[in-house]
Amino acid sequence: MICDDATRFAAALPRTGALAGLDLGTKTIGVAVSDGLRSMASPLETIRRTKFGADAAAILKIAQGRGLAGIVLGLPLNMDGSEGPRVQSTRAFALNLSRLTDLPIAFWDERLSTVAAERALLEADTSRKRRAEVIDHVAASVILQGMLDRLRHLGGLS
């Protein structure tokens, strides 16, 4: 089920259970997960993209292994808020993924998530090589934390 806003996503979720955040790139998918009470997002891993079937299988393996309750996809809106080809690609990915799982799927505006991730890694004095290795799943945690904060604000967590 694809939820078009955070309110519907909150309504579709059980009271507790971890969520996954995904930062979909053309070559990689950054993955982050939350704790079961949905208070904090943590970077998990970066999946190298091949084809949709393999990408989806890797995501669903993580979802099953961690008992996830939902998935949040970063939505790459243009800086002016308009939708371009990358948004269409993300929506298509979500639609195809929703055909393979009953988990609720939501979108979160990912504008500047990679910038925030880069800034955090620089502040942590992370080497350039290490930043390149982890930037995608750190960006996914920024995306997921945004949704977690919104859910908490909506009262979706007790």
ZAMARGU-4260 file (C-alpha; in steps of 0.2 Angstrom, whole numbers, plus 5000, padded with zeros to 4 digits):
<rodrens>
0) 5000/5000/5000 | 5007/5017/4995 | 5003/5031/5007 | 5003/5048/4999 | 5006/5058/5015
5) 5013/5055/5033 | 4995/5055/5041 | 4989/5040/5030 | 5006/5032/5033 | 5004/5033/5052
10) 4987/5026/5051 | 4993/5011/5041 | 5007/5007/5053 | 5005/4996/5069 | 5009/5005/5085
15) 5027/4999/5086 | 5039/4991/5074 | 5055/4997/5065 | 5054/5007/5048 | 5066/5007/5034
20) 5072/5023/5025 | 5078/5021/5007 | 5088/5034/4997 | 5086/5028/4979 | 5100/5032/4967
25) 5104/5027/4950 | 5118/5016/4955 | 5115/5012/4974 | 5101/5012/4987 | 5105/5018/5004
30) 5096/5009/5018 | 5093/5015/5035 | 5082/5007/5049 | 5074/5014/5065 | 5072/5006/5082
35) 5056/4997/5086 | 5049/5013/5095 | 5053/5024/5080 | 5063/5037/5089 | 5080/5036/5080
40) 5086/5031/5062 | 5102/5023/5060 | 5112/5020/5043 | 5112/5002/5039 | 5120/4998/5022
45) 5121/5003/5004 | 5114/4991/4990 | 5123/4991/4973 | 5109/4992/4961 | 5107/4979/4947
50) 5089/4976/4941 | 5073/4979/4950 | 5070/4961/4955 | 5087/4960/4963 | 5085/4977/4971
55) 5068/4973/4978 | 5074/4956/4985 | 5088/4964/4994 | 5076/4977/5002 | 5063/4963/5006
60) 5076/4952/5014 | 5081/4966/5026 | 5062/4970/5029 | 5059/4952/5034 | 5075/4949/5044
65) 5072/4965/5054 | 5053/4963/5056 | 5050/4980/5048 | 5033/4988/5049 | 5035/5000/5034
70) 5046/5008/5021 | 5050/5027/5018 | 5057/5031/5001 | 5066/5048/4998 | 5057/5058/4985
75) 5069/5068/4975 | 5059/5084/4971 | 5067/5098/4962 | 5073/5113/4973 | 5057/5122/4968
80) 5046/5108/4973 | 5042/5102/4956 | 5043/5084/4950 | 5055/5078/4937 | 5061/5061/4930
85) 5069/5055/4946 | 5053/5057/4955 | 5044/5047/4942 | 5057/5034/4943 | 5055/5033/4962
90) 5036/5032/4961 | 5038/5018/4949 | 5050/5009/4960 | 5037/5011/4975 | 5023/5005/4964
95) 5033/4989/4959 | 5039/4986/4976 | 5021/4988/4983 | 5016/4973/4972 | 5028/4962/4981
100) 5024/4967/4999 | 5010/4972/5010 | 5021/4984/5020 | 5015/5002/5019 | 5026/5013/5009
105) 5027/5032/5010 | 5038/5046/5003 | 5048/5059/5011 | 5055/5075/5003 | 5073/5071/5002
110) 5079/5088/4996 | 5096/5092/5004 | 5097/5075/5013 | 5113/5071/5005 | 5120/5089/5009
115) 5115/5086/5028 | 5123/5068/5027 | 5139/5076/5020 | 5139/5089/5033 | 5137/5077/5047
120) 5151/5066/5040 | 5163/5081/5038 | 5159/5086/5056 | 5163/5069/5062 | 5180/5071/5053
125) 5176/5056/5041 | 5189/5053/5027 | 5184/5057/5009 | 5186/5038/5005 | 5175/5033/5020
130) 5162/5047/5016 | 5160/5040/4998 | 5157/5023/5005 | 5143/5028/5018 | 5135/5044/5011
135) 5120/5034/5003 | 5115/5025/5019 | 5118/5041/5030 | 5107/5051/5018 | 5094/5037/5020
140) 5095/5039/5039 | 5092/5058/5036 | 5076/5054/5026 | 5070/5041/5038 | 5073/5053/5053
145) 5063/5066/5045 | 5048/5054/5044 | 5050/5048/5061 | 5050/5066/5068 | 5034/5069/5058
150) 5026/5054/5064 | 5030/5059/5082 | 5023/5076/5079 | 5007/5068/5072 | 5005/5058/5088
155) 5008/5042/5078 | 5019/5036/5092 | 5013/5034/5110
</rodrens>
